[in-house]
Amino acid sequence: MNKFLTRSKIFLFIMVAFIVGIFLGKYFGGFLIAIPMIMIWLYCYMAILLLFFFRKNRLLFYFIIFLVFCFLGVYRYQSYLPKIDKNHVGFYVDNKETYLIEGVVDSEPEEKDSSLSLQISNIQFPISNQYSITNNQLEGKILVALPKYYEVKYGNQVRFNAKLATPEEYDSFDYKSYLTRYGVYAIAKSVDDFEVVDHDCRGAVYCAQRVLYQVKNYFSSIIGKIYPEPHGSFMLGLLLGAKTALPDWLIQVFQIIGITHIIAISGYNITILAKVAEKTLGKIGRKYIFWGVLAMILSFVIMTGAQASIVRAGIMGALLVYAGFIGRRSNAINVLVLAGAVMIFLNPLILRNDVGFQLSFLATLGLVYISPIFEKWFARIPGFFRVMLSATLAAQVLTLPIIVSSFGRLSLIAPIANVIILGFIPLSMFLGFASGLAGMVWLPLGKIAGFFGFIVLDVIIKISELLAKVPYASLELKINNWWVWGGWYLAIGVWLLVWYRKRKSQIPMNPMGTLQKTINKD
């Protein structure tokens, strides 16, 4: 089999087939779940036999492999979706009945303007005798909005009266799909008599997660004491991906110049932070660097509350650093696709409904495949600026369809803004993280480190405001036609295939390309 494709390429082929199956799973209407498991195993055995008989026919051999793993992807997607019956909260929406609901706060309460947003799981409420429920609690989650003055913590058991409704659909935003990826299938309406009936966390998982959130909140409070506004909120955005505290005018400035990605936690951001740690640890010996970087990433994940999106970003960043550490050329893309496939396996809905995951994955893919091409084109530009420009353009080439279709804005000044500003981001993140940790030990020590972090943030804000004032810095553009963006990705795929085949070039062994070399030389 290896004479056809290398093991590395076969592995990549299998992972891509599985991801394609996840993507197509939505269109199969759930009929696979109704097939008995014995038939699923029979299908797999038949596929193995076909592989044996057609092993000499290369094209048919790979086609059968593709079908097998594509089938498994479809099956995984459909098996992940819940059954909306009397044991699921989604069964009780839109019936205009008021329920006495009891459950547990399942995520960190999120402040939004004047309200507090909660996700409630482990739901229990009295049901009319016409329904026979097999267990005491319902599957699925309820989204509850409360006034800000309520004091609610993760893991609290709460009780309230409310009607349940299906999440609304908007023309420009699929809010229902957005909530579904979190397991939310109902929104509480006309909430009344809300109370916390048990302040203690229930279960080891809830208690451990609450401790992590307490660490995060304490870290955030220290950052708030060290940095004035809007610099404090900006630093929290860089480190924690917290956008709610940022003033609207600053978010609008970042949108105009195309740098909102710097305040979204992603594998790319964590990889940058890890590379700063790698440079710092470089003098203690190579065999200690990898474990030191992993410790840095783990500390970062803990300090940010170990939320699902941040854990995914941490995994992505750690695997990318690992690919560069072991130094095999074929491993960069394989590790990236493996990380994406594992995350998609755990929650298949993020492939379609999580814009953050899509941007993170595509941007990193651009760094691996496209950035080296741009670096050759811009060979006459000085090293650091060449690498930053190449990385920015490479990421934007693949993320452009997602940005335009999701946010309806195209920043024309983004390449220039990113080249100028991204150079400050690793330093600002490192200073912010260091000042926060130091401040947790002794606040005056944190303020000393924070002084330098403040200067870097102030420079970024001033440059951003200046660039946002440039005429035609951005355009409002909304294109949702799938065939337009399908043609875009097809053209990019053909271009990359021709480029690498012409030069018989391999993927760079280090996912961050020469950016890491440039950082290490500085």
C-alpha positions in Angstrom: 0.0 0.0 0.0 2.9 2.3 0.7 4.0 2.2 -2.9 0.8 4.2 -3.7 1.0 6.8 -1.0 3.2 7.4 2.0 1.8 6.6 5.4 1.7 10.3 6.1 -0.4 11.0 3.1 -2.7 8.1 3.7 -3.3 9.4 7.3 -4.1 12.9 5.9 -6.4 11.4 3.3 -8.3 9.4 6.0 -8.7 12.5 8.2 -10.0 14.7 5.3 -12.5 12.0 4.4 -13.8 11.9 7.9 -14.2 15.7 8.1 -16.0 15.7 4.7 -18.4 13.1 6.2 -19.0 15.3 9.2 -19.8 18.2 6.8 -22.2 16.1 4.8 -23.9 14.6 7.8 -26.5 17.4 8.0 -28.0 16.3 4.6 -28.7 12.6 5.4 -31.7 13.2 7.6 -30.7 10.9 10.4 -31.6 7.7 8.6 -28.2 6.1 9.4 -29.0 6.1 13.2 -32.0 3.9 12.4 -29.8 1.2 10.9 -29.0 -1.6 13.3 -25.4 -1.7 14.6 -25.0 -5.2 13.1 -25.6 -3.7 9.7 -22.9 -1.0 10.3 -20.4 -3.7 11.2 -21.4 -5.7 8.2 -20.8 -2.7 6.0 -17.3 -2.2 7.5 -16.4 -5.9 6.9 -17.6 -5.7 3.3 -15.5 -2.6 2.8 -12.4 -4.4 4.1 -13.1 -7.3 1.7 -13.4 -4.8 -1.2 -10.1 -3.2 -0.2 -8.4 -6.6 -0.3 -9.8 -7.5 -3.8 -9.2 -4.1 -5.3 -5.8 -3.4 -3.7 -4.1 -3.3 -7.1 -6.5 -0.8 -8.5 -5.1 2.4 -7.0 -8.0 4.7 -7.9 -10.7 2.3 -6.7 -8.7 1.4 -3.6 -8.6 5.0 -2.5 -12.2 5.6 -3.4 -13.3 2.8 -1.1 -11.2 4.2 1.7 -12.7 7.6 1.2 -16.2 6.2 1.3 -15.6 4.2 4.5 -14.3 7.1 6.5 -16.7 9.6 4.9 -19.5 7.2 6.1 -18.0 7.1 9.6 -18.0 10.9 9.6 -21.7 11.1 8.6 -22.6 8.5 11.2 -20.7 10.4 13.9 -22.5 13.7 13.0 -26.0 12.0 13.2 -25.2 10.1 16.4 -24.1 13.3 18.1 -27.5 15.0 17.5 -30.0 14.5 20.3 -33.3 12.9 19.9 -35.9 15.6 20.5 -38.5 13.6 22.5 -40.2 13.9 25.9 -36.9 13.4 27.6 -35.3 16.5 25.9 -36.0 20.1 26.8 -36.5 20.9 23.1 -39.7 19.0 23.2 -41.4 21.5 25.4 -40.7 24.8 23.5 -43.4 27.1 22.0 -46.4 25.5 23.8 -47.1 28.7 25.8 -47.1 26.8 29.1 -45.3 28.1 32.1 -43.0 25.7 33.9 -41.3 25.6 37.3 -37.8 24.8 36.2 -34.9 23.7 38.3 -31.3 23.1 37.0 -27.6 23.8 37.4 -25.7 26.8 35.9 -23.6 25.0 33.3 -21.3 27.8 32.1 -19.7 30.9 33.5 -22.4 33.7 33.7 -21.7 36.1 30.9 -22.4 39.9 31.3 -24.0 41.5 28.3 -24.8 45.2 28.5 -27.4 45.3 31.3 -28.2 41.6 31.4 -26.6 38.4 32.7 -26.7 35.3 30.4 -26.8 31.8 31.9 -26.8 28.3 30.4 -28.9 25.9 32.6 -28.4 22.1 32.3 -29.5 19.1 34.5 -33.0 20.4 34.0 -36.0 19.2 36.0 -39.6 20.4 36.1 -43.0 18.9 36.6 -44.6 17.5 33.5 -48.3 16.8 32.8 -49.4 13.2 33.2 -49.7 12.8 29.4 -45.9 12.5 29.3 -44.0 9.6 30.8 -40.4 10.5 31.5 -37.9 7.7 32.0 -35.5 9.7 34.1 -35.6 12.7 36.5 -33.8 15.2 34.4 -34.1 16.3 30.8 -31.3 16.5 28.2 -30.3 19.8 26.6 -29.8 23.2 28.0 -31.9 26.4 28.5 -30.5 29.9 27.9 -31.7 32.4 30.6 -31.3 36.2 30.6 -31.5 38.0 33.9 -30.9 41.5 35.2 -27.3 42.2 36.1 -27.9 42.6 39.8 -28.4 38.8 40.3 -25.5 37.1 42.0 -25.2 33.7 40.3 -22.1 31.5 40.0 -21.1 28.5 37.9 -22.4 25.3 39.5 -25.2 27.0 41.5 -28.5 25.1 41.5 -31.3 27.5 40.5 -35.1 27.5 40.3 -37.4 29.8 38.3 -40.7 30.0 36.4 -40.6 30.5 32.7 -42.0 29.7 29.3 -39.7 28.0 26.8 -39.2 29.2 23.2 -37.2 28.1 20.2 -34.2 30.5 19.5 -35.1 33.1 16.9 -33.8 33.1 13.4 -32.2 36.3 12.0 -31.6 37.2 8.4 -27.9 37.8 8.9 -27.2 35.3 11.7 -28.3 31.7 12.4 -28.8 32.1 16.1 -30.4 28.7 16.5 -27.4 26.9 15.1 -25.0 29.1 17.1 -26.7 28.0 20.3 -27.1 24.4 19.3 -23.3 23.9 19.2 -23.4 24.6 23.0 -26.3 22.2 23.5 -28.8 25.0 24.0 -32.2 24.1 22.5 -34.6 26.5 24.4 -34.7 30.1 25.6 -36.5 31.0 28.8 -39.1 33.7 28.3 -41.1 35.7 31.0 -38.7 34.6 33.7 -40.1 35.0 37.2 -39.3 34.1 40.8 -35.7 33.3 40.0 -33.7 32.1 43.0 -30.5 30.2 43.9 -31.5 27.2 45.9 -28.0 25.7 46.4 -24.8 27.7 46.4 -22.5 24.7 46.6 -21.1 23.1 43.5 -22.6 19.7 42.6 -20.1 17.1 41.6 -16.3 17.0 41.2 -16.4 18.4 37.7 -18.4 21.4 38.6 -16.2 22.1 41.7 -13.0 21.8 39.7 -14.4 24.1 36.9 -15.6 26.6 39.5 -12.1 26.8 40.9 -10.7 27.5 37.4 -13.2 30.2 36.9 -12.3 31.7 40.3 -8.7 31.8 39.2 -9.7 33.4 35.9 -11.8 36.0 37.7 -9.0 36.8 40.2 -6.5 37.1 37.3 -9.0 39.4 35.5 -9.5 41.6 38.6 -5.7 42.0 38.9 -5.4 43.1 35.3 -8.2 45.6 35.9 -6.2 47.0 38.9 -2.9 47.2 36.9 -4.2 48.8 33.6 -6.5 51.8 33.2 -9.4 51.7 30.7 -9.6 50.9 27.8 -6.2 49.3 28.1 -7.4 46.9 30.8 -10.3 45.6 28.7 -8.0 45.4 25.7 -5.5 43.3 27.6 -8.2 41.0 28.7 -9.3 40.7 25.1 -5.8 39.7 24.0 -5.3 37.2 26.8 -8.8 35.9 27.5 -10.7 36.7 24.3 -13.1 38.8 26.5 -14.8 41.3 24.1 -17.8 42.3 26.2 -15.8 44.9 28.3 -14.2 46.6 25.2 -15.8 49.9 24.3 -17.8 49.9 21.1 -15.6 52.6 19.5 -12.5 50.4 19.9 -14.2 47.3 18.5 -15.4 49.4 15.5 -11.8 50.6 15.0 -10.5 47.1 15.0 -13.2 46.0 12.6 -12.4 48.7 10.1 -8.7 47.9 10.0 -9.2 44.1 10.2 -7.5 43.1 13.4 -10.4 41.8 15.5 -8.7 38.4 15.4 -6.2 39.6 18.0 -8.9 39.6 20.6 -10.2 36.1 19.8 -8.5 33.1 21.5 -7.2 30.8 18.8 -4.5 28.2 18.2 -2.6 30.9 16.3 -2.6 33.3 19.3 -1.5 30.6 21.7 1.3 29.5 19.3 2.7 33.0 19.2 2.7 33.1 23.0 4.3 29.7 23.1 7.1 30.9 20.8 7.9 33.7 23.1 8.1 31.2 25.9 10.3 29.0 23.7 12.7 31.9 23.1 12.8 32.7 26.8 13.5 29.1 27.7 16.0 28.6 24.8 19.1 28.9 27.0 18.2 26.0 29.3 18.6 23.3 26.7 16.5 21.8 23.9 15.2 18.9 25.9 13.6 21.2 28.5 12.1 23.6 26.0 9.2 21.5 24.8 8.0 20.7 28.3 8.5 24.3 29.3 6.3 25.5 26.4 3.6 22.9 27.3 3.7 24.2 30.9 3.2 27.7 29.5 0.2 26.7 27.4 -1.3 24.8 30.3 -0.9 27.8 32.7 -2.5 30.0 30.0 -5.5 27.6 29.7 -6.0 27.5 33.4 -5.7 31.2 33.9 -8.4 31.7 31.2 -10.9 29.4 32.9 -10.3 26.3 30.7 -13.4 27.0 28.6 -14.1 24.7 25.7 -12.9 27.1 23.0 -9.7 27.9 24.9 -9.0 24.2 25.5 -9.4 23.6 21.8 -7.1 26.5 21.0 -4.6 25.2 23.5 -4.6 21.7 21.9 -4.1 23.3 18.5 -1.2 25.4 19.7 0.4 22.6 21.6 0.2 20.2 18.6 1.6 22.8 16.2 4.5 23.5 18.5 5.1 19.7 18.8 5.2 19.4 15.0 7.9 22.1 14.8 9.7 20.5 17.8 10.1 17.0 16.2 11.1 18.6 12.9 9.4 16.3 10.4 8.4 18.1 7.2 5.2 16.0 6.7 4.0 16.5 10.2 2.9 20.1 10.1 -0.2 19.6 8.0 -1.0 16.2 9.5 -0.9 17.5 13.0 -3.1 20.5 12.1 -5.7 18.3 10.4 -5.5 15.7 13.3 -6.2 18.5 15.8 -9.1 19.7 13.8 -10.5 16.2 13.3 -10.3 15.4 17.0 -12.1 18.7 17.9 -14.8 18.0 15.3 -15.2 14.5 16.5 -15.8 15.7 20.0 -18.4 18.3 18.8 -19.3 17.9 15.1 -21.4 21.0 15.2 -18.4 23.3 15.4 -17.5 22.6 11.8 -20.5 24.5 10.5 -21.6 26.7 13.4 -18.4 27.9 15.1 -16.9 30.8 13.2 -14.0 31.0 15.7 -13.0 27.4 15.0 -13.3 28.0 11.2 -11.1 31.1 11.3 -8.5 29.5 13.6 -8.2 26.4 11.5 -8.1 28.2 8.1 -5.7 30.9 9.3 -3.3 28.2 10.6 -3.7 26.3 7.3 -2.8 29.4 5.4 0.4 29.8 7.5 1.4 26.3 6.6 0.7 26.3 2.9 0.5 29.8 1.5 2.8 31.9 3.7 6.0 30.3 2.2 4.8 31.3 -1.3 4.3 34.9 -0.3 7.7 35.0 1.4 9.3 34.1 -1.9 7.3 36.8 -3.7 8.3 39.4 -1.2 12.0 38.4 -1.0 13.2 42.0 -1.3 11.3 43.2 1.8 13.3 43.1 5.0 13.0 39.9 7.0 10.6 40.6 9.9 8.2 42.7 7.7 8.3 40.2 4.9 7.3 37.4 7.3 4.5 39.4 9.0 3.1 40.5 5.6 3.2 37.0 4.2 1.6 35.5 7.3 -1.2 38.1 7.3 -2.0 37.7 3.6 -1.8 33.9 3.8 -4.3 33.9 6.7 -6.7 36.3 5.0 -6.7 34.4 1.7 -8.3 31.4 3.3 -10.4 33.3 5.9 -11.8 35.9 3.5 -15.0 34.0 2.7 -15.8 33.4 6.4 -15.1 37.0 7.3 -17.2 38.5 4.5 -20.1 36.1 4.9 -20.2 36.3 8.7 -19.4 40.0 9.4 -20.3 41.7 6.1 -17.2 43.8 6.0 -14.0 43.7 4.0 -11.0 45.7 5.3 -8.8 47.0 2.5 -6.2 48.3 4.9 -6.0 45.0 6.8 -2.7 43.8 5.3 -0.9 47.1 6.2 -2.5 47.2 9.7 -1.6 43.6 10.5 2.0 44.1 9.3 2.4 47.1 11.6 0.4 45.9 14.6 1.0 42.1 14.8 4.7 42.7 15.7 3.5 44.2 19.0 1.1 41.4 19.9 3.5 38.8 21.2 5.2 41.3 23.4 2.0 42.8 24.7 0.6 39.3 25.5 3.7 38.3 27.3 3.9 41.5 29.3 0.1 41.2 30.1 0.4 37.5 31.2 3.6 38.3 33.2 2.1 41.4 34.9 -1.0 39.4 35.8 0.9 36.6 37.4 3.2 39.0 39.2 0.2 41.0 40.4 -1.4 37.9 41.9 1.7 37.5 44.0 2.3 41.2 44.8 0.3 43.9 43.2 3.1 46.6 43.1 5.3 44.1 41.2 2.6 43.5 38.7 2.2 47.3 38.1 5.9 47.5 37.3 5.6 45.0 34.5 2.2 46.5 33.6 3.8 49.9 33.0 5.6 48.5 30.0 2.5 46.6 28.9 0.5 49.8 29.0 3.0 51.5 26.7 2.8 48.7 24.1 -1.1 48.7 24.2 -1.2 52.5 23.9 0.9 52.4 20.8 -1.4 49.7 19.3 -4.5 51.8 20.0 -3.0 55.0 18.7 -1.8 53.3 15.4 -5.2 51.6 15.1 -7.1 54.9 15.4 -4.8 56.5 12.8 -5.3 53.8 10.3 -9.1 53.7 10.8 -9.2 57.3 9.6 -7.8 56.5 6.2 -10.4 56.9 3.4 -11.9 53.7 2.1 -10.1 51.7 4.8 -13.0 49.1 4.7 -16.0 48.3 2.6 -19.4 46.8 3.6 -19.7 43.6 1.6 -22.0 40.6 2.1 -21.7 37.6 -0.1 -23.4 34.3 1.0 -23.4 32.5 -2.3 -21.8 29.1 -1.6 -20.8 28.7 -5.3 -18.8 31.9 -5.2 -16.8 30.8 -2.2 -16.6 27.3 -3.5 -15.0 28.6 -6.7 -12.7 30.7 -4.5 -11.4 27.7 -2.6 -11.2 25.5 -5.7 -9.0 28.2 -7.5 -6.8 28.4 -4.4 -6.5 24.6 -4.3 -5.5 24.4 -8.0 -3.0 27.2 -7.5 -1.3 25.5 -4.6 -1.2 22.1 -6.3 0.4 23.7 -9.4 2.9 25.7 -7.3 4.1 22.9 -5.1 4.2 20.3 -8.0 6.3 22.7 -10.1 8.8 23.2 -7.4 8.5 19.7 -6.0 8.4 21.6 -2.7 7.2 20.2 0.7 5.3 21.8 3.4 7.6 23.8 5.8 8.5 21.6 8.8 7.6 24.4 11.2 3.9 25.5 11.1 4.9 29.1 11.8 7.4 29.1 8.9 10.2 31.5 9.0 8.3 33.7 11.5 9.7 31.6 14.3 13.3 31.9 12.9 12.9 35.7 12.7 11.6 35.8 16.3 14.5 33.6 17.5 17.1 35.8 15.8 15.8 39.0 17.4 
